[in-house]
Amino acid sequence: MSTGFKFIFFNFLIFIYFIFPLNSIMASNLKDQKTVLILHGWPQPVEENSSNNIFLEYFRQNNYNIVAPKLFIKEFKLTSEDSKKYIKEKLNEVKPDVIVGVDLGGILTPIIAEDYPQAKLVLIATNPKMKPETKGLKTILDLVKNKNYIQILDRFKFLPQKIFFNFYQFIIPLTGNANGRDKYLADIKTNINYIIAIPLSEESEVVKFVTTTDNTELLKTLNNKAIVFSGKNDLLMPNDNDNGFKKLLKNSLLIETDGGHFGVFTKNNFSDLNAFLD
């Protein structure tokens, strides 16, 4: 037997006895691992390598395969059809066991969930449609239906940070527990950085999406099990007892917390998720 043939034969044996079984084990583990799809709010994406995201913390602790695609980007249009196609590509043929929808991501969630009836839904600080109770945001949403006003508001990005910061607080004020003020202010600073980076075309898509999307009828057709976290003091996505998720989703559980929009879900709610996802 030649030296070259011996070398090939030896490597073949290594592959058969070691590498191939290892790949099979890895594939089997991935197949057994549950997958969570996280649809983030506006404007902050969920960075999969982040160390301080509460949703990532929970699902990492519970050994989930995490898929957290970035929304509000130029790679796809924020329409029902395009969103479904984009999310399907990101899932790479994996069917999610859990779909988490936060804020505007929660408005997108029923549209995506229509294709995954087996998935459990976790809906946080969101509603079937955008219906804020803050005067500032209601006024802005009415104005930006006109494209000319979107262009005017886009120029606010270039104002001094302090003015933009105060303007943001006017539109989205702190409500609920004052203990969350530090997190609220920190979120504003982070959000402003993301808003500045979002091109006008994407902002226009977001505006069109939130002002025209109403999932009321769609939700009546879904059989997904769902848990809804709603803040008693959330003025951006207030709980609608007459036409909210709890009323429209057949298999849903409502958890009301004392927080405002920025404190609806905390580590104290991990036990609620444990009970729901078991």
N, C-alpha and C positions, 0 to 999 in steps of 0.2 A: 504494500500500500504506500503510495507516494506521500511525501510530507505535506504537499498542498491539499491532497484529498483528506488526510488525517485532520488537518486544521478545519476544513469545511465540515467534516463529519462531527468533530468535537463541538463546534459551535452550534450545529444542528441539535445535538443532544442537550446542550445548555438551554436552547430555546424551548424544546419539547418539555423538559423536566422542571424548568424554573420560570422562564419568562411567560410562556403561554398560560400556565396555571395562575400566575400573578395577575395577568391581564384579565383573566376570567373572574378572579375574585374581585378585582377593582370594578369591573362592569357590573357584577352582581350586587356589590355594595351600593353603587350609584343607583341601580334599579330599585333597591329596597329603600333608599333614602327619600324622604318626602321633599317636595319642592314647594317653595313659597314664591309667589309673584308679588312684588311690591310696586304699587303705582303711587308715586309721590305727589305731594302738593306743589303749588306754585309759590315761588319760583325755584325752591331748593330741590335739587335731585338727591336721591339717596346714593351716596358713593359707597360702593360695595367694600372698599377698603377702609371705610371710616371706623373710628374706634369709639365714637361718642354718639351713635345713633341708637335710639331706644328700641326701634324695631329690629335692627340688625343684631343688637345685643340679645334680644329674646330668642330670635330664630337661630342664632349661632349656638346659644346655650342648649337648644333643643335639636341640634344637628340637622338642620334643614339645608337643602341645596337652595341657595338664594339667587333669584333672578330679579334684578332691579334696573330695568331699562330707563334711560333718560328720556323724559318727555319734553315737550315745548322746544324741540330742536328742528333744524331744517331738513333732517333726513326723512321726515314724513309729515304729512298734513294732518292736523288735528280734526279728522272727520271719522265717523264710525267705521267706514270701510278701510281707510288707510291705517287707522289705529289698530284694527284687528290684524291686518296683514303684518304690520311692524312688530306687534307683540308676539305673534306666532313665530316670526323669524327669530326673535330674541329667545323664545322658549326652546327653539331647536327641536321641535316635535315632542317635547316633554309636556305632559298634561299637569298643570299645577294642582296640588292638593289644597292649597290655601291661596286666596287672593286678598291682599291688603290694599285698601283704597283710602288715601288720606287727602282731605281737603278736595281740590279739583280732581285729584286722582280717583277720589271716591265717586265723582260724577261720571268718570270714564269706566269705573268698575262694572256696572251692570251691562254695559255694552260688550265688554270682554267676557264677562261671566256667561253670557248667552251661549258661547261656544264651549263652555266647560261646566256643565251642570253638576258634575261630581265635586267641584271645588267648594270648600267652605269660604265664606266671605267675612272679612274683618273690616268694618267700615268705621272710620274715625274722623270726627269733625267734618262731616260732609252731609249732603242732602241729595234727594232725587233731582233737584234743580237749584240753581243759584237764586236765593231769595233772602238777601241780607237785611238786617234791621238797623244797620248803622247808616245814618243820613249821608255821611261823606261818601261811602262806597256806593250807595244807591244812586247818588247824584252822578258819580263818575261813570257807573255802568250805563246810565241813561245817556250821558254825553258821548261816550265812545262808540255808541252805535253809529254815530256819524264819523266817517273815516278822517275828516278834517280835524276833528277834536282829538283823535288818536295821535295824529302828528304833533299837535300842540302839546299834549301831555307827554309825548316822548321826549320833548325838550327839557322836561323837568329833571331828566337824568343828569343834565349838564349844569344844574344849579349847584351852588355850594352844598357840601354834604349836610351841613347843619340845617339848612332850609329844607332840603329833601327829607331829612330825618324827621323834622317836625310835621311836614306835609303827610308823610307816611303814618305817623301817629294819629293825625286827624282822620285819615281814611279808615284806618284799622286801629281803633283805640284798645287799650288794655281793659279787660273786664274780668270779673271773677276775683279769685284770691290774689291779693296784692303781693303775696310772698313770691309769686311768679314773675315779678317785675324785672328782675335781673335777666332772666331767660328771655323774656319778651323783648327787652332792649337789645340783647345780644342777637336775637333772631332778626330784628330789624336791620342791624348793621350787616349781617350776612346776606339777608334778602336783597338789600340795596345793591350789593356787589353783583349778585346774580342778575338783578333787573337791568343794571347798566349794560351787562354783557348780552342781553337778549335783543336780537335785531327787531326792528319795527314790524317786519313781515310776520314774525312769530307772535308778537304781541297782538297783532290784528287777528290771527288765528285763534288765540286764547280767548279774546274778547268775543269773537263770533261764536265759539264753542259754548262759553258759559252763558251767553245771552239767548241762545237758541235751543240748547239741549234741555229736554224735559223727559226724564226717565219714568214718569208716573205709570204709563201704560205698560212699558217694558217690564217693570218690576213686578207687576201683577202676574206675569207669565213665568217668572223664574221660580224654580223649586229648590235652589241652593239654600243650605243652612247658613244663617248669618248671625253675627253678633255686631251690634251697633253701639259705639261709644259716642255719647253726645254730652256736651257741656251745658249745664243749666244757665250759664252766663255767656254762652257763645252767641254773639250778635252777627257774626259773619255767616255761620251755618246753624241757625237756631233750630231746635227740635220742633218739628211740625206734627203735633199729635193727630191732626186730622188727615194729613197727607204725607207723612214721613215714611222712612224705611220700615219702621215697626208695623205700620198700618198696611203697607203695600206688599211686603215680603211675607209669604205664608209661614216660613220656618225661621223666624227671627227672634232674637232676644235683645232688648234694649237695656243698656247700662248707662245711667245718667250720673255724671260726675259734677263736682262743684266748680270745675275749671271754666275758663273762658276758651276762646279758640286756640290759644297757645298752650293750654294745660289740660286738654281733654283726656289724654292718655298718659299715665305715669307708670312707674314700676309697681305701684300698688295694684295695678290692673293685670299684672302678670298672672295672678291666680285665676282671674276671670277667663283669661285666654287658655290657661291650662285646662280648666273645666270644660271649656267649649271645644277644644281641639282633641281632647282625649277620645 
